[in-house]
C-alpha cells in the first residue's frame, strides 16, 4: 500500500458547499483501497498564507507549504488535481526531496477551452502522467515528447451519490436540468439554454421540471443539491460541447449515480459504453422530446433503464475502480482488460 499526498481543491471556505467534488471521491477510493491518503487543500492553504485571506496572494506560501508537507511525509505518489497555483519548479523540488516519487496530475476539464489546455501544459513535463476527463481520440495532440496521457472517467461514489431514484415509480419531479453556462451545444447547434428549456417544456405539457441555475432558478450546493438529485426521475445531461469523445461535465455521474434515467447526446460517444437500455440517447430535438414524453408516460420502463444505467456506471466507474486505475496509470501498470473499459479509450 502507498502513501499519497493528494493536493486538490478540498475547499472548506465560502465555496466549500460542493459535496460531489471529484477530488473527494478520488481520495475516498484511495483510502478504501487501503492507501494512506493525505489531503492537501491548495486553495485553503493559499488563503491561510495571506493576511487578507485572498488566495491569489498566497501562491508563494502554498508552494512552500506543499514542499514542506511532502518532505515531512515522504509520499510514494503526489496527486495534483486542478492545482493551478503549484509551480512546475515546486514539483521538481519535491521530486528532488522525495526519492522515487511518482507524480500524476488530473483534470476534470474540457480540452476545447484553450485556457484549460494551458493549465495542463504548464506541468506536463514535470509529472509522470496526466489523466483528463476527455476520451482518448482527443488526447493525441497532448502526447508530444512521449508524455503519458489518459482518460479519467467522472467517478461515482455511493457514499456521495446516495439516491436510488430507479427504485421509485413516483418522484416529485419528472425532469432535472442544472446549468451555469447559458450557451451550450445541443444537436449540433449552440443554444441559449434558458430559451431552449422554455421551448422544450412548452411542447411537454404536464412534465414537472426541476431546474437549477437558469430561468431565474438559483444554483444549488451542499445538501440542497443532493436533495434535488434524489427528487427527479430523468436527468438531462447537456455539456458545453457534445462532439468531443466521452467529454461530459461531472453532472453525468451525479445524475446516473443517484438513479436517474439520463438523457445524453449520442454524439458524445457514450453509446460505445452504454446501450439504449441503459441511457436515453438522442440525436435530435424531436428525439429528445419523444424520449422525455415516453419516459414520463411509462415509469416502469424508465425505472428499468435507469436501474441498468445505475448498475453499470457504479460497476465501471465507482471511486475504488477509478482510484485503482489512477494508481496503475501513475506506476506504469495500467491494463485495459482489468477495468472492463474498451482498450481504445485508455
C-alpha positions in Angstrom: 0.0 0.0 0.0 1.2 3.5 -0.8 1.5 6.9 1.0 -0.2 9.5 -1.1 -0.3 13.3 -0.9 -3.4 14.5 -2.8 -3.2 18.2 -3.5 -6.5 19.5 -4.8 -9.4 21.8 -4.1 -10.8 20.4 -0.8 -12.3 23.8 -0.2 -13.9 24.5 3.2 -14.4 28.2 2.8 -17.2 30.2 1.2 -17.2 27.8 -1.9 -17.0 24.7 0.1 -20.6 23.5 -0.4 -19.8 21.1 -3.2 -20.1 17.6 -1.7 -19.8 16.0 -5.2 -16.2 17.2 -5.8 -14.2 14.6 -7.8 -11.2 15.2 -5.5 -13.2 13.9 -2.5 -14.3 10.8 -4.5 -10.8 10.0 -5.6 -9.4 10.3 -2.1 -12.3 8.1 -0.8 -11.4 5.5 -3.4 -7.7 5.5 -2.5 -8.5 5.2 1.2 -11.0 2.4 0.7 -8.4 0.6 -1.4 -6.0 0.7 1.6 -3.7 3.7 0.8 -2.7 6.3 3.3 -4.1 9.4 1.6 -3.2 12.8 3.0 -5.4 15.6 1.5 -3.7 19.0 0.9 -6.3 21.7 0.2 -4.4 24.0 -2.1 -6.8 27.0 -2.1 -7.4 26.9 1.6 -3.6 26.8 2.3 -3.1 29.7 -0.1 -5.8 31.7 1.7 -4.3 30.9 5.1 -0.9 32.1 3.9 -2.1 35.7 3.4 -3.1 38.5 5.8 -6.3 39.3 4.0 -7.3 35.7 3.1 -7.1 36.2 -0.7 -5.7 33.0 -2.3 -4.2 34.7 -5.3 -1.7 36.4 -3.0 -0.8 33.1 -1.3 0.9 31.5 -4.3 4.4 31.5 -2.7 3.0 30.3 0.6 1.1 27.3 -0.8 4.2 26.2 -2.9 6.4 26.3 0.2 3.8 24.5 2.2 3.4 21.7 -0.3 7.1 21.2 -0.5 7.4 21.1 3.3 4.4 18.7 3.6 6.0 16.3 1.1 9.3 16.4 2.8 7.6 15.6 6.1 5.5 12.6 4.8 7.8 11.2 2.1 4.9 10.0 -0.1 5.1 7.4 -2.8 2.7 9.4 -5.0 1.9 13.0 -5.3 -1.5 13.7 -6.9 -2.2 17.1 -8.3 -5.9 17.9 -9.1 -6.5 21.3 -10.6 -3.6 22.7 -8.7 -3.0 25.8 -10.9 -1.1 27.6 -8.1 1.5 24.9 -7.8 4.5 25.8 -9.9 6.5 23.3 -12.1 9.6 24.3 -10.2 8.0 23.2 -6.9 7.2 19.8 -8.4 10.8 19.5 -9.4 11.9 20.4 -5.9 9.6 17.9 -4.3 10.9 15.2 -6.6 14.5 16.0 -5.5 13.4 15.9 -1.9 11.5 12.6 -2.1 13.5 9.8 -3.8 11.4 7.5 -6.1 8.4 9.8 -6.0 5.8 9.4 -8.8 3.6 12.4 -9.7 0.3 12.4 -11.6 -1.9 15.4 -12.4 -5.6 15.0 -13.1 -8.2 17.4 -14.6 -12.0 17.2 -14.9 -11.9 19.7 -17.7 -12.8 20.4 -21.3 -9.9 20.3 -23.8 -11.7 22.6 -26.3 -11.1 25.5 -23.9 -7.5 26.9 -24.6 -7.1 28.1 -21.0 -7.6 24.6 -19.7 -5.1 23.2 -22.2 -2.6 25.8 -21.0 -3.1 24.6 -17.4 -2.4 21.0 -18.4 0.7 22.1 -20.4 2.2 24.1 -17.5 3.2 21.0 -15.5 3.0 18.3 -18.2 6.8 17.9 -18.4 7.4 17.6 -14.7 4.8 14.9 -13.9 4.9 11.2 -14.8 1.4 11.1 -16.2 -1.8 13.1 -16.7 -5.4 11.9 -16.7 -8.1 14.1 -18.2 -11.9 13.5 -18.5 -11.9 13.5 -22.3 -11.7 10.4 -24.4 -8.5 9.1 -26.0 -9.0 10.4 -29.5 -8.9 14.0 -28.2 -5.7 13.4 -26.3 -3.4 12.5 -29.2 -2.1 16.1 -29.6 -1.1 16.2 -25.9 1.3 13.3 -26.1 4.2 15.1 -27.7 7.6 14.2 -26.3 6.4 10.9 -25.0 4.0 12.3 -22.4 1.7 9.7 -20.8 -1.9 11.0 -21.0 -5.1 9.0 -20.4 -8.8 9.2 -20.0 -10.2 9.9 -16.5 -13.9 8.8 -16.0 -16.1 11.0 -13.9 -16.2 8.8 -10.8 -19.3 7.9 -8.8 -19.2 7.3 -5.1 -22.1 5.5 -3.3 -21.4 7.5 -0.1 -22.0 10.7 -2.1 -24.5 9.7 -4.8 -26.9 8.2 -2.2 -30.1 8.3 -4.2 -31.9 5.3 -5.6 -34.4 7.0 -7.9 -34.6 4.0 -10.1 -36.4 2.1 -7.3 -39.2 4.7 -7.1 -42.1 4.8 -9.5 -43.3 8.2 -8.3 -41.0 11.1 -7.7 -41.7 14.8 -7.0 -40.2 15.9 -10.4 -40.0 14.4 -13.9 -37.1 16.2 -15.4 -33.9 17.6 -13.8 -31.6 20.0 -15.5 -28.8 22.2 -14.0 -26.8 24.7 -15.9 -24.4 27.5 -15.2 -23.3 28.3 -18.7 -26.2 29.8 -20.7 -24.9 28.7 -24.1 -24.5 25.0 -24.8 -24.4 22.8 -27.9 -27.5 20.7 -28.5 -27.8 18.5 -31.6 -25.1 20.4 -33.4 -26.3 23.9 -32.7 -25.3 26.4 -30.0 -28.4 27.3 -28.0 -29.3 29.6 -25.2 -30.4 27.0 -22.6 -33.0 29.2 -20.9 -34.8 29.7 -24.2 -34.2 26.1 -25.2 -35.7 24.7 -21.9 -38.7 27.1 -22.2 -39.4 25.8 -25.8 -38.9 22.2 -24.7 -41.2 22.4 -21.8 -43.8 24.2 -23.9 -44.2 21.0 -26.0 -44.2 18.8 -23.0 -47.3 19.9 -21.0 -47.6 18.2 -17.7 -43.9 17.5 -17.3 -42.7 18.7 -13.9 -39.3 20.3 -14.2 -36.7 20.8 -11.6 -34.3 23.4 -12.9 -31.2 24.9 -11.3 -29.0 27.8 -12.5 -31.3 29.1 -15.3 -34.7 30.8 -15.8 -34.3 32.6 -12.6 -33.7 29.5 -10.5 -30.7 29.6 -8.2 -27.8 27.2 -8.4 -27.8 24.5 -5.7 -25.0 23.4 -3.4 -24.4 21.1 -0.5 -27.4 19.1 0.9 -29.8 21.1 -1.3 -28.2 19.9 -4.4 -28.1 16.2 -3.3 -31.8 16.5 -2.3 -32.6 17.8 -5.8 -30.7 14.9 -7.4 -32.8 12.5 -5.4 -36.1 14.2 -6.4 -36.3 13.7 -10.2 -36.9 10.7 -12.5 -35.0 11.8 -15.5 -31.8 13.9 -15.8 -30.8 15.9 -18.9 -27.1 15.9 -19.4 -26.1 18.7 -21.8 -22.4 19.7 -21.5 -20.9 22.7 -23.3 -19.9 20.5 -26.3 -21.1 17.1 -27.5 -18.6 16.5 -30.3 -15.6 15.6 -28.1 -15.4 11.9 -27.3 -16.5 11.0 -23.8 -16.3 14.6 -22.6 -19.1 15.3 -20.1 -19.5 17.5 -17.1 -19.3 15.5 -13.9 -23.0 16.0 -13.6 -23.4 12.8 -15.6 -22.0 10.8 -12.7 -24.1 12.7 -10.2 -27.4 12.1 -12.1 -26.9 8.5 -13.1 -25.3 7.7 -9.7 -28.5 8.7 -8.0 -30.6 6.5 -10.2 -31.9 9.0 -12.8 -32.6 7.9 -16.3 -30.0 10.0 -18.1 -30.7 11.8 -21.4 -27.5 12.3 -23.3 -26.5 13.1 -26.9 -25.4 10.1 -28.9 -22.5 12.2 -30.4 -20.7 12.2 -27.0 -19.6 8.6 -27.7 -21.1 7.2 -24.6 -23.1 4.8 -26.7 -19.8 2.9 -27.0 -20.0 2.1 -23.3 -23.8 2.1 -22.6 -26.7 0.6 -24.6 -30.1 2.1 -25.3 -31.4 0.1 -22.4 -29.0 1.9 -20.0 -29.1 5.5 -21.2 -31.6 7.6 -23.1 -29.6 8.6 -26.2 -30.8 11.3 -28.6 -29.6 12.9 -31.8 -32.3 15.5 -32.5 -34.5 17.8 -30.5 -37.5 15.8 -31.7 -36.0 12.6 -30.4 -35.1 14.2 -27.1 -38.7 15.4 -26.8 -40.1 11.9 -27.6 -37.7 10.2 -25.1 -38.9 12.5 -22.3 -42.5 12.0 -23.2 -42.2 8.2 -23.3 -40.2 8.0 -20.1 -42.8 10.1 -18.2 -45.7 8.1 -19.6 -44.1 4.8 -18.8 -42.4 5.0 -15.4 -41.8 1.2 -15.2 -39.8 1.4 -18.4 -37.9 4.4 -17.1 -37.1 2.6 -13.9 -35.6 -0.4 -15.9 -33.4 1.9 -18.0 -32.4 4.0 -15.0 -31.6 0.9 -12.9 -29.5 -0.7 -15.7 -27.5 2.6 -16.2 -27.1 3.0 -12.5 -25.8 -0.6 -12.0 -23.3 -0.3 -15.0 -22.0 3.1 -14.1 -21.5 2.1 -10.5 -19.7 -1.0 -11.6 -17.4 0.6 -14.2 -16.7 4.0 -12.6 -17.0 3.7 -8.9 -14.5 5.5 -6.7 -12.5 2.4 -5.9 -12.2 1.3 -9.6 -11.2 4.8 -10.7 -8.7 5.1 -7.8 -7.1 1.7 -8.7 -6.9 2.7 -12.3 -5.3 6.0 -11.3 -2.7 4.2 -9.3 -2.0 1.7 -12.1 -1.6 4.6 -14.5 0.8 6.5 -12.2 3.0 3.5 -11.8 3.0 2.3 -15.4 1.0 -0.8 -14.9 -2.4 0.1 -16.4 -4.1 -2.8 -18.2 -7.4 -2.0 -20.1 -8.7 -5.5 -19.6 -8.7 -5.1 -15.9 -11.4 -2.5 -15.9 -13.9 -3.6 -18.4 -13.4 -0.4 -20.5 -12.7 -0.7 -24.2 -8.9 -0.7 -24.7 -9.0 2.2 -27.2 -10.5 4.5 -24.5 -7.5 4.4 -22.2 
